[in-house]
Amino acid sequence: MDKPIIYTANETETRALAFQIGTKLSKGAVIALSGELGAGKTTFSQGLAKGLGVEEYVDSPTFSILKVYEGRLPLYHMDVYRLEEDSVEELGLDEYLYGDGVSLVEWPSRIVSLLPKETIFIEIEALPTGDRAIKIDSSTLYKELRGL
């Protein structure tokens, strides 16, 4: 079965969709966010953070690997692009992935073996038209977003 796709026309719509998702997340949720460079992962992350009640500015944790933001639930924003697979366990990321907040993991293919089975996979694709195709691998979340 194909993943449901939601199309957004600009950054405002992408942030609004992510905001909506953020309002629905609960303790322990893990979002695996993928997409090419420039696809809109940071824009999506900003909207998700707002939906969790995060007030501070959110940017990509590319060089720090992990940033923690406080909201109605803590947001553990990870960018694992630079990690080598054999060094992942040493960092203790599972503390966050199985913690009391919401984990948002960019480039999740690097640590897929650590992700909980309930992980929500979201892929953002930049289309030639400038729109974004956002694929959500969680039928429950998709139905909630669409009011089904």
N, CA and C atoms as a LAMMPS dump frame, in Angstrom:
ITEM: TIMESTEP
0
ITEM: NUMBER OF ATOMS
444
ITEM: BOX BOUNDS ff ff ff
-5.0000000000000000e+02 5.0000000000000000e+02
-5.0000000000000000e+02 5.0000000000000000e+02
-5.0000000000000000e+02 5.0000000000000000e+02
ITEM: ATOMS id mol type element x y z
1 1 1 N 0.842 -1.185 0
2 1 2 C 0 0 0
3 1 3 C 0.884 1.244 0
4 2 1 N 0.52 2.224 -0.805
5 2 2 C 1.274 3.466 -0.866
6 2 3 C 1.045 4.296 0.382
7 3 1 N 2.061 5.092 0.711
8 3 2 C 1.936 6.017 1.836
9 3 3 C 1.02 7.158 1.428
10 4 1 N 0.149 7.606 2.355
11 4 2 C -0.678 8.778 2.056
12 4 3 C 0.215 9.992 1.815
13 5 1 N -0.195 10.861 0.913
14 5 2 C 0.579 12.049 0.577
15 5 3 C -0.285 13.293 0.795
16 6 1 N 0.317 14.29 1.433
17 6 2 C -0.312 15.589 1.588
18 6 3 C 0.584 16.581 0.86
19 7 1 N -0.019 17.432 0.036
20 7 2 C 0.744 18.415 -0.731
21 7 3 C 0.645 19.777 -0.065
22 8 1 N 1.783 20.468 0.023
23 8 2 C 1.786 21.842 0.517
24 8 3 C 2.4 22.72 -0.563
25 9 1 N 1.884 23.946 -0.684
26 9 2 C 2.293 24.84 -1.769
27 9 3 C 3.43 25.784 -1.396
28 10 1 N 3.692 25.937 -0.079
29 10 2 C 4.725 26.881 0.346
30 10 3 C 5.144 26.567 1.779
31 11 1 N 6.109 27.344 2.282
32 11 2 C 6.613 27.113 3.636
33 11 3 C 5.527 27.296 4.688
34 12 1 N 4.647 28.257 4.486
35 12 2 C 3.573 28.509 5.444
36 12 3 C 2.679 27.276 5.586
37 13 1 N 2.316 26.668 4.465
38 13 2 C 1.475 25.464 4.511
39 13 3 C 2.213 24.289 5.123
40 14 1 N 3.511 24.167 4.829
41 14 2 C 4.301 23.071 5.403
42 14 3 C 4.383 23.233 6.916
43 15 1 N 4.645 24.453 7.388
44 15 2 C 4.687 24.708 8.833
45 15 3 C 3.328 24.427 9.476
46 16 1 N 2.241 24.831 8.801
47 16 2 C 0.896 24.627 9.348
48 16 3 C 0.575 23.137 9.488
49 17 1 N 0.949 22.343 8.495
50 17 2 C 0.727 20.897 8.563
51 17 3 C 1.525 20.31 9.725
52 18 1 N 2.786 20.687 9.833
53 18 2 C 3.632 20.179 10.907
54 18 3 C 3.112 20.634 12.274
55 19 1 N 2.61 21.86 12.366
56 19 2 C 2.009 22.367 13.596
57 19 3 C 0.853 21.459 14.014
58 20 1 N -0.003 21.153 13.053
59 20 2 C -1.153 20.284 13.295
60 20 3 C -0.694 18.926 13.834
61 21 1 N 0.354 18.368 13.233
62 21 2 C 0.903 17.092 13.699
63 21 3 C 1.419 17.245 15.127
64 22 1 N 2.157 18.323 15.388
65 22 2 C 2.709 18.551 16.721
66 22 3 C 1.661 18.6 17.813
67 23 1 N 0.491 19.149 17.501
68 23 2 C -0.571 19.236 18.508
69 23 3 C -1.144 17.861 18.854
70 24 1 N -0.957 16.885 17.979
71 24 2 C -1.523 15.556 18.173
72 24 3 C -0.556 14.568 18.829
73 25 1 N 0.708 14.952 18.958
74 25 2 C 1.713 14.023 19.48
75 25 3 C 1.664 13.924 20.997
76 26 1 N 2.022 12.75 21.483
77 26 2 C 2.063 12.53 22.926
78 26 3 C 3.437 12.006 23.333
79 27 1 N 3.624 11.92 24.623
80 27 2 C 4.882 11.479 25.219
81 27 3 C 5.378 10.191 24.546
82 28 1 N 6.647 10.187 24.165
83 28 2 C 7.26 8.999 23.57
84 28 3 C 7.153 8.915 22.062
85 29 1 N 6.462 9.857 21.423
86 29 2 C 6.325 9.818 19.96
87 29 3 C 7.689 10.045 19.307
88 30 1 N 7.919 9.315 18.223
89 30 2 C 9.146 9.463 17.449
90 30 3 C 8.763 9.714 15.995
91 31 1 N 9.28 10.816 15.445
92 31 2 C 9.072 11.147 14.042
93 31 3 C 10.408 10.977 13.331
94 32 1 N 10.437 10.134 12.316
95 32 2 C 11.621 9.95 11.472
96 32 3 C 11.384 10.779 10.215
97 33 1 N 12.126 11.864 10.078
98 33 2 C 11.904 12.843 9.015
99 33 3 C 13.007 12.749 7.972
100 34 1 N 12.617 12.442 6.742
101 34 2 C 13.617 12.328 5.681
102 34 3 C 13.247 13.21 4.496
103 35 1 N 14.253 13.487 3.695
104 35 2 C 14.106 14.316 2.507
105 35 3 C 15.475 14.831 2.116
106 36 1 N 15.629 15.133 0.85
107 36 2 C 16.913 15.637 0.364
108 36 3 C 17.228 16.996 0.987
109 37 1 N 18.468 17.432 0.851
110 37 2 C 18.846 18.772 1.3
111 37 3 C 17.947 19.796 0.606
112 38 1 N 17.416 20.72 1.371
113 38 2 C 16.553 21.757 0.806
114 38 3 C 15.11 21.346 0.608
115 39 1 N 14.742 20.148 1.039
116 39 2 C 13.363 19.675 0.842
117 39 3 C 12.363 20.368 1.771
118 40 1 N 12.844 20.857 2.904
119 40 2 C 11.94 21.52 3.844
120 40 3 C 11.91 20.891 5.222
121 41 1 N 12.926 20.112 5.57
122 41 2 C 12.943 19.453 6.877
123 41 3 C 12.985 20.468 8.024
124 42 1 N 13.777 21.52 7.877
125 42 2 C 13.857 22.526 8.939
126 42 3 C 12.535 23.276 9.067
127 43 1 N 11.921 23.629 7.949
128 43 2 C 10.613 24.294 7.971
129 43 3 C 9.593 23.416 8.685
130 44 1 N 9.586 22.135 8.346
131 44 2 C 8.685 21.18 8.986
132 44 3 C 8.972 21.115 10.49
133 45 1 N 10.242 21.045 10.844
134 45 2 C 10.646 20.965 12.254
135 45 3 C 10.158 22.177 13.036
136 46 1 N 10.232 23.352 12.436
137 46 2 C 9.781 24.578 13.095
138 46 3 C 8.279 24.524 13.385
139 47 1 N 7.503 24.052 12.417
140 47 2 C 6.06 23.93 12.627
141 47 3 C 5.718 22.899 13.68
142 48 1 N 6.402 21.758 13.653
143 48 2 C 6.17 20.704 14.638
144 48 3 C 6.464 21.229 16.041
145 49 1 N 7.568 21.945 16.179
146 49 2 C 7.947 22.512 17.481
147 49 3 C 6.871 23.467 17.987
148 50 1 N 6.359 24.317 17.115
149 50 2 C 5.291 25.25 17.517
150 50 3 C 4.061 24.478 17.995
151 51 1 N 3.743 23.377 17.312
152 51 2 C 2.612 22.548 17.714
153 51 3 C 2.806 21.896 19.071
154 52 1 N 4.067 21.765 19.474
155 52 2 C 4.386 21.233 20.804
156 52 3 C 4.524 22.341 21.847
157 53 1 N 4.307 23.59 21.418
158 53 2 C 4.383 24.706 22.341
159 53 3 C 5.781 25.258 22.558
160 54 1 N 6.714 24.926 21.684
161 54 2 C 8.075 25.446 21.791
162 54 3 C 8.068 26.9 21.327
163 55 1 N 8.602 27.782 22.154
164 55 2 C 8.618 29.213 21.846
165 55 3 C 9.916 29.658 21.17
166 56 1 N 11.015 28.986 21.47
167 56 2 C 12.299 29.454 20.938
168 56 3 C 12.479 29.066 19.472
169 57 1 N 13.413 29.756 18.813
170 57 2 C 13.692 29.52 17.406
171 57 3 C 14.295 28.129 17.22
172 58 1 N 13.813 27.402 16.246
173 58 2 C 14.288 26.045 15.962
174 58 3 C 15.059 26.058 14.648
175 59 1 N 16.278 25.529 14.718
176 59 2 C 17.064 25.353 13.496
177 59 3 C 17.62 23.94 13.476
178 60 1 N 18.317 23.604 12.419
179 60 2 C 18.814 22.246 12.26
180 60 3 C 19.985 21.979 13.202
181 61 1 N 19.971 20.84 13.888
182 61 2 C 21.073 20.494 14.783
183 61 3 C 22.224 19.779 14.057
184 62 1 N 22.483 20.161 12.827
185 62 2 C 23.455 19.474 11.986
186 62 3 C 24.799 19.256 12.671
187 63 1 N 25.344 20.274 13.287
188 63 2 C 26.679 20.143 13.861
189 63 3 C 26.669 19.734 15.322
190 64 1 N 25.545 19.906 15.997
191 64 2 C 25.475 19.522 17.406
192 64 3 C 24.836 18.15 17.603
193 65 1 N 24.258 17.579 16.581
194 65 2 C 23.567 16.285 16.569
195 65 3 C 22.226 16.324 17.298
196 66 1 N 22.162 16.978 18.463
197 66 2 C 20.934 16.986 19.252
198 66 3 C 20.7 18.362 19.86
199 67 1 N 19.468 18.84 19.741
200 67 2 C 19.035 20.049 20.443
201 67 3 C 17.756 19.696 21.194
202 68 1 N 17.654 20.182 22.403
203 68 2 C 16.482 19.931 23.234
204 68 3 C 15.738 21.248 23.412
205 69 1 N 14.437 21.209 23.159
206 69 2 C 13.58 22.386 23.298
207 69 3 C 12.464 22.052 24.282
208 70 1 N 12.084 23.036 25.089
209 70 2 C 11.008 22.836 26.056
210 70 3 C 9.694 23.39 25.499
211 71 1 N 8.641 22.597 25.644
212 71 2 C 7.288 22.969 25.258
213 71 3 C 6.337 22.21 26.16
214 72 1 N 5.111 21.931 25.683
215 72 2 C 4.203 21.129 26.516
216 72 3 C 4.794 19.75 26.751
217 73 1 N 5.628 19.29 25.797
218 73 2 C 6.487 18.113 25.937
219 73 3 C 7.865 18.53 25.441
220 74 1 N 8.935 17.951 25.999
221 74 2 C 10.254 18.264 25.45
222 74 3 C 10.353 17.772 24.004
223 75 1 N 11.037 18.54 23.178
224 75 2 C 11.314 18.123 21.802
225 75 3 C 12.796 17.817 21.704
226 76 1 N 13.111 16.576 21.321
227 76 2 C 14.488 16.142 21.114
228 76 3 C 14.713 16.12 19.602
229 77 1 N 15.35 17.158 19.098
230 77 2 C 15.556 17.311 17.649
231 77 3 C 16.953 16.812 17.305
232 78 1 N 17.01 15.74 16.523
233 78 2 C 18.28 15.101 16.183
234 78 3 C 18.541 15.183 14.686
235 79 1 N 19.784 15.424 14.345
236 79 2 C 20.237 15.322 12.956
237 79 3 C 21.407 14.353 12.985
238 80 1 N 21.168 13.143 12.501
239 80 2 C 22.181 12.084 12.621
240 80 3 C 22.945 11.848 11.321
241 81 1 N 22.863 12.812 10.411
242 81 2 C 23.517 12.687 9.107
243 81 3 C 25.01 12.401 9.219
244 82 1 N 25.689 13.037 10.145
245 82 2 C 27.141 12.931 10.261
246 82 3 C 27.613 11.738 11.091
247 83 1 N 26.695 10.957 11.628
248 83 2 C 27.082 9.844 12.484
249 83 3 C 27.508 8.624 11.68
250 84 1 N 28.495 7.942 12.201
251 84 2 C 28.877 6.634 11.687
252 84 3 C 28.043 5.608 12.438
253 85 1 N 27.595 4.59 11.744
254 85 2 C 26.686 3.626 12.349
255 85 3 C 27.249 2.989 13.616
256 86 1 N 28.542 2.71 13.64
257 86 2 C 29.12 2.037 14.802
258 86 3 C 29.294 2.96 16.011
259 87 1 N 29.143 4.279 15.843
260 87 2 C 29.294 5.213 16.97
261 87 3 C 27.962 5.615 17.576
262 88 1 N 26.868 5.203 16.981
263 88 2 C 25.54 5.647 17.417
264 88 3 C 25.225 5.206 18.839
265 89 1 N 25.494 3.964 19.169
266 89 2 C 25.138 3.452 20.493
267 89 3 C 25.886 4.173 21.608
268 90 1 N 27.102 4.62 21.34
269 90 2 C 27.912 5.315 22.339
270 90 3 C 27.298 6.653 22.74
271 91 1 N 26.505 7.248 21.883
272 91 2 C 25.951 8.576 22.142
273 91 3 C 24.749 8.57 23.084
274 92 1 N 24.131 7.418 23.288
275 92 2 C 22.988 7.326 24.184
276 92 3 C 21.71 7.935 23.636
277 93 1 N 21.549 7.939 22.316
278 93 2 C 20.338 8.52 21.722
279 93 3 C 19.077 7.771 22.129
280 94 1 N 19.212 6.494 22.475
281 94 2 C 18.037 5.724 22.876
282 94 3 C 17.393 6.307 24.131
283 95 1 N 18.178 7.027 24.956
284 95 2 C 17.641 7.733 26.115
285 95 3 C 16.54 8.702 25.699
286 96 1 N 16.741 9.341 24.559
287 96 2 C 15.779 10.313 24.046
288 96 3 C 14.685 9.618 23.246
289 97 1 N 15.063 8.653 22.416
290 97 2 C 14.089 7.955 21.57
291 97 3 C 13.037 7.223 22.397
292 98 1 N 13.404 6.817 23.584
293 98 2 C 12.479 6.11 24.472
294 98 3 C 12.199 6.939 25.718
295 99 1 N 12.325 8.263 25.603
296 99 2 C 12.187 9.164 26.739
297 99 3 C 10.795 9.733 26.901
298 100 1 N 10.731 10.821 27.658
299 100 2 C 9.461 11.432 28.035
300 100 3 C 8.991 12.529 27.094
301 101 1 N 9.736 12.773 26.034
302 101 2 C 9.364 13.825 25.111
303 101 3 C 9.001 13.278 23.753
304 102 1 N 9.134 14.15 22.755
305 102 2 C 8.922 13.793 21.353
306 102 3 C 10.279 13.871 20.665
307 103 1 N 10.645 12.813 19.973
308 103 2 C 11.905 12.795 19.234
309 103 3 C 11.628 13.034 17.763
310 104 1 N 12.386 13.963 17.186
311 104 2 C 12.31 14.258 15.766
312 104 3 C 13.691 13.959 15.201
313 105 1 N 13.773 12.952 14.334
314 105 2 C 15.056 12.474 13.834
315 105 3 C 15.176 12.768 12.347
316 106 1 N 16.136 13.629 11.988
317 106 2 C 16.439 13.879 10.578
318 106 3 C 17.498 12.886 10.127
319 107 1 N 17.389 12.407 8.902
320 107 2 C 18.267 11.385 8.314
321 107 3 C 18.158 10.076 9.11
322 108 1 N 16.955 9.587 9.346
323 108 2 C 16.751 8.425 10.22
324 108 3 C 17.355 7.118 9.698
325 109 1 N 17.665 7.038 8.419
326 109 2 C 18.226 5.79 7.885
327 109 3 C 19.548 5.436 8.563
328 110 1 N 20.227 6.42 9.158
329 110 2 C 21.497 6.189 9.857
330 110 3 C 21.324 5.414 11.153
331 111 1 N 20.122 5.509 11.754
332 111 2 C 19.915 4.853 13.054
333 111 3 C 18.632 4.023 13.071
334 112 1 N 18.215 3.559 11.929
335 112 2 C 16.92 2.871 11.831
336 112 3 C 16.81 1.694 12.804
337 113 1 N 17.906 1.034 13.105
338 113 2 C 17.858 -0.114 14.024
339 113 3 C 17.534 0.313 15.459
340 114 1 N 17.726 1.586 15.786
341 114 2 C 17.431 2.081 17.138
342 114 3 C 16.004 2.589 17.29
343 115 1 N 15.323 2.836 16.185
344 115 2 C 14.002 3.465 16.239
345 115 3 C 12.937 2.507 16.787
346 116 1 N 12.041 3.021 17.626
347 116 2 C 10.938 2.187 18.125
348 116 3 C 10.032 1.735 16.982
349 117 1 N 9.353 0.617 17.172
350 117 2 C 8.499 0.091 16.1
351 117 3 C 7.323 1.016 15.799
352 118 1 N 6.937 1.882 16.745
353 118 2 C 5.814 2.801 16.551
354 118 3 C 6.228 4.101 15.867
355 119 1 N 7.461 4.193 15.398
356 119 2 C 7.965 5.414 14.772
357 119 3 C 7.076 5.825 13.602
358 120 1 N 6.806 7.124 13.515
359 120 2 C 6.057 7.687 12.392
360 120 3 C 7.082 8.187 11.372
361 121 1 N 7.057 7.627 10.197
362 121 2 C 7.992 8.019 9.148
363 121 3 C 7.341 9.068 8.253
364 122 1 N 8.041 10.19 8.091
365 122 2 C 7.55 11.271 7.244
366 122 3 C 8.656 11.615 6.253
367 123 1 N 8.29 11.635 4.981
368 123 2 C 9.25 11.963 3.927
369 123 3 C 8.761 13.195 3.18
370 124 1 N 9.666 14.159 3.012
371 124 2 C 9.33 15.381 2.279
372 124 3 C 10.064 15.372 0.952
373 125 1 N 9.312 15.596 -0.111
374 125 2 C 9.907 15.672 -1.447
375 125 3 C 9.58 17.022 -2.073
376 126 1 N 10.628 17.713 -2.509
377 126 2 C 10.436 18.977 -3.216
378 126 3 C 10.106 18.662 -4.669
379 127 1 N 8.974 19.146 -5.128
380 127 2 C 8.536 18.891 -6.503
381 127 3 C 9.017 20.012 -7.426
382 128 1 N 9.142 19.753 -8.723
383 128 2 C 9.587 20.779 -9.665
384 128 3 C 8.702 22.035 -9.661
385 129 1 N 7.44 21.882 -9.264
386 129 2 C 6.501 23.008 -9.212
387 129 3 C 6.756 23.937 -8.027
388 130 1 N 7.601 23.486 -7.084
389 130 2 C 7.833 24.238 -5.861
390 130 3 C 7.002 23.714 -4.704
391 131 1 N 6.003 22.895 -4.997
392 131 2 C 5.192 22.267 -3.954
393 131 3 C 6.028 21.225 -3.224
394 132 1 N 5.516 20.783 -2.079
395 132 2 C 6.13 19.699 -1.321
396 132 3 C 5.136 18.554 -1.249
397 133 1 N 5.62 17.348 -1.489
398 133 2 C 4.823 16.142 -1.292
399 133 3 C 5.288 15.551 0.038
400 134 1 N 4.389 15.466 0.984
401 134 2 C 4.734 14.981 2.317
402 134 3 C 4.041 13.645 2.523
403 135 1 N 4.862 12.615 2.59
404 135 2 C 4.352 11.245 2.739
405 135 3 C 4.407 10.857 4.206
406 136 1 N 3.281 10.399 4.72
407 136 2 C 3.171 10.048 6.129
408 136 3 C 2.911 8.552 6.247
409 137 1 N 3.823 7.861 6.912
410 137 2 C 3.673 6.424 7.113
411 137 3 C 3.057 6.159 8.486
412 138 1 N 1.815 6.53 8.622
413 138 2 C 1.015 6.27 9.811
414 138 3 C -0.424 6.557 9.421
415 139 1 N -1.171 5.525 9.126
416 139 2 C -2.541 5.736 8.651
417 139 3 C -3.4 6.42 9.716
418 140 1 N -3.131 6.156 10.993
419 140 2 C -3.906 6.777 12.059
420 140 3 C -3.69 8.285 12.053
421 141 1 N -2.43 8.711 11.975
422 141 2 C -2.125 10.141 11.947
423 141 3 C -2.724 10.791 10.711
424 142 1 N -2.599 10.157 9.558
425 142 2 C -3.144 10.711 8.314
426 142 3 C -4.665 10.913 8.447
427 143 1 N -5.345 9.929 8.998
428 143 2 C -6.802 10.034 9.162
429 143 3 C -7.169 11.16 10.124
430 144 1 N -6.397 11.318 11.192
431 144 2 C -6.653 12.424 12.124
432 144 3 C -6.481 13.776 11.428
433 145 1 N -5.427 13.904 10.627
434 145 2 C -5.165 15.16 9.94
435 145 3 C -6.245 15.491 8.93
436 146 1 N -6.816 14.488 8.333
437 146 2 C -7.85 14.662 7.313
438 146 3 C -9.262 14.618 7.874
439 147 1 N -9.379 14.402 9.198
440 147 2 C -10.698 14.37 9.838
441 147 3 C -11.524 13.169 9.429
442 148 1 N -10.875 12.065 9.144
443 148 2 C -11.595 10.855 8.713
444 148 3 C -11.911 9.943 9.888
